[in-house]
Amino acid sequence: MKIIHTVKLTLVNIKKSFERFPLTILISTLLAVSLIYTIETSHGLDYIKRDNLTRLNMVVGLGIPMSMFINLLAERFSNKLKVIGHSLGGAFLILYYNFLLPDFGMVPMTRYVGTLILFVIVCFYALKIKKDENYEIFVMKVFSGLFVTILYAAVMYIGLAAILFTIENLFEVNFIDSIYIYIWLIVVFVFGVSLFLSKIPIKEDNFESYEYLMSLKILLLYIVVPLITVYTIILYIYFMKILVTWEWPKGLVSHLVLWYSSVSVGVIFLLTPIIEDNRVAKGFKFFFPKFILPILLMMFLSIGQRINQYGITEKRYYILVLGLWVFAVMLYFSIIKPSKNTIIPISLSIVVFLSIYGPISSYNLSKMSQNRRLENILEEKSMLVNGSIVANQDIDKDTKHEISNIIDYFYTYHELEDIIAFPDDYDLDDTKNLLGFEYSPLFRVTDNFSYFGYHVDIYDLAIDVRDFEYYMNISSWRDELISLDGLDIIMDQDSFILSISEDDDKLISVDIKELAEEVHMKSIDKTQYKTIEEIDDMTVNIDNENIKIKIIFNNLNGVIDIDTDEVDLKSAEFILLIDRE
């Protein structure tokens, strides 16, 4: 009976959520239908229509948190704002589809993710603007509702999938393969969203009778806080070592400090409801924000070195801005008494907005920084005189790579027209005429190593197989033995040794790493990642008295030591042609 009561209560709550958030649930249902339609029809569509459908789905998905935010904001101030708010929201989505999501490049995609995050964040405080009593409990209720929703949705999906699987196997009914994906989409976007919205507290909830979860209290006070404290001590010891040796940290340290400090903001937020009753919580909130400030300052010095060396890019911008936000929040906790936790999501939403829109966005500042860096290099090498480019083929290899990397940044993430120092009609093929050397970006793994990769599209090429008996495709990651007319062919994925034997007699053994190095050295002054136009550049012929083989590489990927040019092959795919002498 208790289970039946729980099910009935859940259905009643879902009904109430539809009455409260009708447009949000309709948009979510529309997204489920649209995704199913996209999956069903995508194979018969050209790439333009397929991309348009994907963009439409993304914008519809954006409408879910946006409509929820508008609803909550209207509840907080006046329900009369709903019509106006949703009308403006609809106009925003139309404009977003037409102007802000032209493709799936870095800028549109990071802006989309940022906008999605922005709408999610504002949903956490729209109902609590100027009414932030027990705000932490409100947020906990939202997250507990999300947890319950995930649990219920998972159980429902597993149950429905099990039913279909049983029907298929017992009654020999053949469902389409994608039926399980469709069920998952319906469970998530129809049932899941409706159930989650039913868990959102209303404006009138004051949470005065709410009891702090004992399990959460134990987790935070006796596990998380001690771990953060030990982590802080380790970082202090590490940074004192830096001050003594003056060897600055690697980029990984900045990430470790950033994510640990960001998590710490969340821990302080969750501890707030019990700080008056618990000395550990009160002490942590009082002391930790002050102790973390020097660590964050050291992190900024480390980030500053990278920016000074390589300029600002979107990734460095986001790390720097998130670090500045954490620093500001910790400074706020250290100075302002009593502090209000609503400042956390409000300030974060402002930071996210400024990072993806406006004149100080990550995109604008990154382009400005890389343009300035390029101009400084060109001026230093006397290649930019009175605003005009002067070709210089005699500059050192490192500078050529550095200039090419900046060009590649604009080519990959923005537009070549954004390079201020270059002509408006500049194209990569013009690099040698304009600068005096080939476009040759170097993609670094570390300061001493860089990636390389070569590809030839064999599907568009005719391959001469005359004079050969056998044709086969070989991949370095497959260790399987191929047996054919008495021949045993195996590619060792660890050593990259290709061996061909006949009746236990080895006919030939080839080191694929050496061949890959030969291919790479042919292209050492060209781009590190490229599609090879001439198949001969990726072809190697080898023969002895027993056998003749031809290897045609269609994919090569690896790492090269910048100082020694030593190649470390990571993967290889090739066509193997064999003829026994």
Secondary structure, 3 states (H helix, E strand, C coil): CHHHHHHHHHHHHHHHHHHHCHHHHHHHHHHHHHHHHHHHHHHHCCHHHHHHHHHHHHHHHHHHHHHHHHHHHHHHCCCCHHHHHHHHHHHHHHHHHHHHCCCCCHHHHHHHHHHHHHHHHHHCCHHHCCCCCCHHHHHHHHHHHHHHHHHHHHHHHHHHHHHHHHHHHHHCCCCCCCHHHHHHHHHHHHHHHHHHHHCCCCCCCCCCCCCCCHHHHHHHHHHHHHHHHHHHHHHHHHHHHHHHHCCCCCHHHHHHHHHHHHHHHHHHHHHHHHCCCCHHHHHHHHHHHHHHHHHHHHHHHHHHHHHHHHCCCHHHHHHHHHHHHHHHHHHHHHHCCCCCCCHHHHHHHHHHHHHHCCCCCHHHHHHHHHHHHHHHHHHHCCCEECCEECCCCCCCHHHHHHHHHHHHHHHHHCCHHHCCCCCCCCCHHHHHHHHCCCCCCCEECCCCEEEEEEECCHHHCCCCCCCCCEEEEEECCCCCCEEECCEEEEECCCCCEEEEEECCEEEEEEEHHHHHHHHHHHCCCCCCEEECCCHHHHEEEEECCCEEEEEEEEEEEEEEECCCCCEEEEEEEEEEEEEEC
